[in-house]
């Protein structure tokens, strides 16, 4: 992972962690359900954004390196990983 991606990802995770703590507090305070759901949706959106950043980095580093190499097994493995993760299957 590139250092700038790592730094950005850690910042995003810290923000998400704060959001999750906030939802926990909302539930403990018996806040209005729809307000809680909205915050959960915001967390899901933030996680999706993090996923995109990490996946983009992976494509630009690990996958690009594998596709440029002469190692057919490594290339095949990276493509299979992508198909599995994008298709929602576990490898």
C-alpha positions in Angstrom: 0.0 0.0 0.0 1.3 3.4 -0.9 2.1 5.6 2.1 -0.4 8.3 1.1 -3.1 5.7 0.8 -2.2 4.3 4.2 -2.3 7.8 5.8 -5.6 8.6 4.1 -7.1 5.2 5.1 -6.1 5.6 8.7 -7.7 9.1 8.9 -10.9 7.7 7.4 -10.9 4.9 9.9 -10.4 7.3 12.8 -13.4 9.3 11.5 -15.5 6.1 11.1 -14.5 4.9 14.6 -15.8 8.2 16.0 -19.0 7.8 14.0 -19.5 4.2 15.5 -18.9 5.5 19.0 -21.4 8.2 18.3 -24.1 5.7 17.3 -23.3 3.6 20.4 -23.9 6.7 22.5 -27.1 7.5 20.5 -28.5 4.0 21.3 -27.5 4.2 24.9 -29.3 7.6 25.1 -32.4 6.0 23.4 -32.3 8.5 20.6 -34.9 8.5 17.8 -34.5 5.3 15.6 -34.4 7.1 12.3 -31.6 9.4 13.5 -29.6 6.2 14.4 -30.4 4.7 11.1 -29.2 7.8 9.3 -25.9 7.6 11.2 -25.5 3.9 10.4 -26.1 4.8 6.7 -23.3 7.5 7.0 -21.0 4.9 8.4 -21.8 2.5 5.6 -21.1 5.2 3.1 -17.8 6.0 4.8 -16.8 2.3 4.8 -17.6 2.1 1.1 -15.4 5.1 0.4 -12.6 3.5 2.3 -13.1 0.3 0.4 -12.8 2.2 -2.9 -9.6 3.9 -1.8 -8.0 0.6 -0.8 -9.1 -1.2 -3.9 -7.9 1.6 -6.1 -4.5 1.4 -4.4 -4.4 -2.4 -4.8 -5.2 -2.1 -8.5 -2.4 0.5 -8.9 0.2 -1.5 -7.0 -0.3 -5.2 -6.4 -2.4 -6.0 -9.5 -0.4 -3.7 -11.8 2.8 -5.4 -10.6 1.4 -8.9 -11.1 0.1 -8.1 -14.6 3.4 -6.7 -15.7 5.3 -9.7 -14.4 6.1 -13.0 -16.2 4.6 -15.0 -13.4 1.4 -16.5 -14.8 0.3 -17.9 -11.4 0.6 -14.5 -9.7 -1.3 -12.8 -12.5 -4.1 -15.5 -12.3 -4.2 -15.2 -8.5 -4.7 -11.4 -8.6 -7.4 -11.6 -11.2 -9.2 -14.4 -9.2 -9.0 -12.2 -6.1 -10.6 -9.3 -7.9 -13.3 -11.4 -9.4 -14.1 -12.9 -5.9 -14.1 -9.5 -4.1 -16.0 -7.7 -6.7 -18.5 -10.5 -7.1 -19.0 -10.7 -3.3 -17.6 -14.2 -2.9 -14.9 -15.2 -0.4 -11.8 -16.7 -1.8 
